[in-house]
Amino acid sequence: MKLNQLLTIGLLGLTVALTSCSDDKNDTTADSELNKQDKELASLTAILLSEEPANAIDIVDMRKTAAPGDPVVFTGKAMGGHDIFLEGRAIMILGDPNKITSCDLNHGENCSTPWDVCCDDPEIIKSSIVTVQIADADGKPLKTTLKGLGGIKELTSVVVTGQVAKGSNKDNMIVNATGIYVKP
């Protein structure tokens, strides 16, 4: 009987030890995930600029000359399509308000997405928008949204500093942001 009790106590002790090791692993994984999220949040908030960068140009003008690897400073408005913020990724679409018109400015329109530019010519839209992302050291977008960062939302005007991403071309320009100034 004592042997059975000892085995039972031993198995119970082993179960507790294994369970607590498993919990430690889960805690470590959860801590690691929180650490990563904290780092991404710090990266995002570090991008916010307190002063407006000088010499910003319009998106259309930037797109005429900028090539992959070029540093850029431009101004734009969070607009351009139905979904301009990518959920779960630090990516947003900016449009050139001097070339395309968001639906909120089309009088008589009662659009459910006032940041859309659906009434403009598709070719003009294509040459008047840019994708902005905040990337990690590997060039991949951070796994969080830009919506809400520093008050950024649909129709917000911003000035962006950054570098044109590899793979960008005249039809699809992506900028890796190094700074974002949210206009009041």
N, C-alpha and C positions, 0 to 999 in steps of 0.2 A: 504494500500500500504506500509506504514511504517513497518507493521508487517511482510509482505513478504520480505522486504528488510533486516530487522533484522534477520529473519530466514535464508535467503540466506547468509548473512554475517556470522552468527553463524555457519552454515553448512560448509561454506568455511574455517572458522577458525578451526573448528574441523577436517576437512580434512587435512589441513596443519599440524596441531598438530599430527595427527595420522601418516601422512606420514613422518614427521620428526622423530617421535619415531621409526617408522619402519626403517628409514635410520640409526638412532643411533644403533639399534639392528644389522643391517647389518655391520655397521662400527665396532661394538664391536666384532661380529663374525669374521670379516676379521682381526681385530687387534689380536684376540685370535689365529687365524690360523697362522698369521705372527709370533707371539710370539712363537708358537710351532715350526715353521720352524727355527726360530733363535736359539732356544734351541737345536734342533737336529743338526743344523750346528755347534754350539759351541761344542756339544758332539763329533761330527765327527772330528773337528780340534783338540780337546783336545787329541784324540787318537794318532795323529801323533807324533812320537818320533824323536828328533833331533840327537840322538846317537844310534848306532846299539847295541841292547842288546847282552850281552855275553852269551856264552854257548848254542847258538841255535843249534838244531839238525834237521836232515832231516825229512820230513813228514813220510816216511816209518818207520823210527826208532821211531818216536813219536807215531805212530798208534799202534806199537807192545805192548806198555806198558801203554799208557794213558787210563784212565777211567773217566766216568762222575764225574765232580767236581775237577779233577786234574788240577793244574796250569801247563801251557806248554809254551815253547819258541821254535819256529821252523822257518825254512826258507822255502820259496816256491816261485813259479813263477805263475803268473796269466795265467793259461792255464788249459786245461782238457776237453773241449767240445766246442760245437758250441756257446752256450751262457753262458759265465762265470760270467757275472754281471746280477743281477736281477734288472730290471727296477723298480724304485719306492720303493726299499728295500735295506737296507745296508747289502747286501749279495754278496759274490764273491767266486769263486772256485779257489783254489790254487793246483798246482801239484808239485810233486817232480821231478825236472829236472835231477836228477841222476838215475831215474828209468823209466821215460817216456819221450818221445821225441815229442816236438811240431812240427807241420808240416813245420814251417819255417826252421827247421834244416834238414828236409828230402830232400836231393838234388834231383833235377829233378821233384819235386812236384810243381805244380802251384795251390796251395790251396787258396780258397777265404777266409778261416778262418785259418790263420797261427798259431793261438794259440790252435787249435784243436789237439788232440792226437789220431785221428781215426786209425792210422796205428799200434798202439800198441795193445797188448793182453788185452782184456777186464778185465780179472782177475787182471792183473798187474795194469791197470788203477785204478780199484776199490780200491786197497790197497795203491795207490800212490797219492790220492787226498783227500782234506779236504774242507769242507764248512766253511767259516769264515763269521761271522756276528757281527754287532755292535747292541747291544740290549738295550732297555730301562729298567727301573727299574722292569718292569713286565716280562722281558725276551723275549719281542717281538722285532723283527728287526725294526730299525728306518725306517721311510717312506721316504727314499731318497737313491739314488744310491751311491755306493762306487767308481764307475768309475769317474776318474778325481780328487779324493781326494789326495792331495799331489803329483799329477802327475801319480797316478795309472791308468794303462790302460792294455790292453792285452799284455802279455809277460813281464810285469814288475816284477822284483824280489823284494821280501819283506821279512822282519823278523817280526813275529807276537808274541806278548805275550798275554796270555789270559787263559781261563779256559774251559775245555771240558764241553760242554753243557749236561744237563740232557737229557736222551733219546738217547744219542750217543751209537753206538755199533760198532763191527768190520766191518760191512758193510757200515755204514753211520756215519762218524764222523763230528760233528759240534763243532766249537770253538767260544766262545764268546770273541771277541778281547777286550783287555784293552789297547793295544798299537800296533802301526804299524810303522815300520821303512821302508821307501822306499829306496831301494839301488840305488846309482847313476849309 
